[in-house]
C-alpha cells in the first residue's frame, strides 16, 4: 500500500481516487475550493462513460439521476428544418450496451463523491490548492498555497485545464482560446411549453453559431447552451450576462428555437478553451488525467467521458508496488494518448465542419448528414461510444482516418 496524492477534486480526480483505492492504495485528494462540489450545468454521457462508471461502482446511481435521451436531433437553425437525427433507443442501446444520457454535472459528481466518502483509505481535503511539486528518491512533495507540504509515493494531476501539475510536467503555457463564447442557462421544465418538451439533445446550427438544449435533473429542468464563434480572445469563466445581450447574439435563429432561447434567465458566459494534444503527460511518479492531460472543446460531448475512462485505465495499470509506478504511468500514457488526442481533434473539427458552417458549406453539411442512415451514424461513433473501457481484454474499434 502506498500514499497517492491527487491534485483536484473534480469528476476526474474523484473517479481516479475510487479506481486507485481499489488497488489497495491510500489516496489524498487535494481540492482548491472550500467544498467538494461541481459547478456548471448539463453534460452528455455516452455509453462509454457508463461502462467506466459501472467499473467504478456508481453506474446505476448515475443512470437513476440521468435523463435517457431518445434521439440526437440536428436542425437547421435558420430555417427550422430537421436535417438529420440519430435514434438512441432500441438498436443503439443493443449495439453499444448502454444508454446515451444527459445529466446536470452535480448528478454525475454527487455519486462519485458519496462513493469516495465510504472508502476509509480516501482522504478528502478542501482549501488545498497545489502550486508546485518536486520528486526525489521515490517521494513526491506537493506544495500548497498555504506553504504546507504534502508527501506521497506518486502524484496524479487532475487539476483541470489550467493545471499547476501540467505547468511543470508539460510546460506548454496557457490554454488555447477557441474564439467561441458559450451562454448557458437552466430553467424549470414547467416554464417550457409542452410542445417543446423534447426528450432529445437538439442542436440548431447556424452561420458561426449553434444552440443546444436538452432536459436535465431527471427531466425537471431544461439546459440551454448557445454558442457564437465571435473571435473572443480572452478566457471567461461563468460571467453573468444580460438576457438582451444573449438574444441579440443570435438574430438569425428560427422561430421554434427562438421560443426556447427566449425562456432563458440568469445567463452566464464562458469562452471555450482547449489545448493541443501532447505525446507525454507522465514523468517519473507524476501523471496527468482528464482535462489536465487532454482538455477538449464541448463539440464531441466527451470531456467527462474521457476523464472517467482515464480513471478506470489508470486504476488497472497503476500496480500495487510503488516501485512499479514510473513504468506503469508510462504505460497508462501510451494506452490513452491516441484515443484522447483523436477525441480532442474531433471536437475541434465538429465545431468547424458541423456546427458553424455558412452558405454553401452549410448546404453541403446538411446534404451529407441527411444522406446518413441510423446505422451509418452508429458506425461513425462506434470508436467512441462502443469502446470497451479498460486494458484487460480491451478490443476498441479503431479510430477512423476521417473523424467527421
Secondary structure, DSSP 8 states (H G I E B T S, - for coil): --EEEEE--SHHHHHHHHHHHTTT-EEEEE-SSSS----S-EEEE-HHHHHHHHHHT-HHHHHHHSEE-SEEEEEETTT--EEEEEE-SHHHHHHHSS--EEEEHHHHHHHHHHHHHT-TTEEEESS--EEEEEEETTEEEEEETTS-EEEESEEEE---TT-HHHHHHT---S-EEEEEEEEEEEEEGGGS-GGG--SEEEEEEETTEEEEEEEEGGGTEEEEEEEEE----S---SEE--HHHHHHT-TT--HHHHHHHHH--S-EEEEEEE----S--EETTEEE-THHHH---GGGS-HHHHHHHHHHHHHHHS-SSGGGHHHHHHHHHHHHHHHHHHHHHHHHHHIIIIIS--HHHHHHHHHHHHT--HHHHHHHHHHHHT---SSTT-------SS--
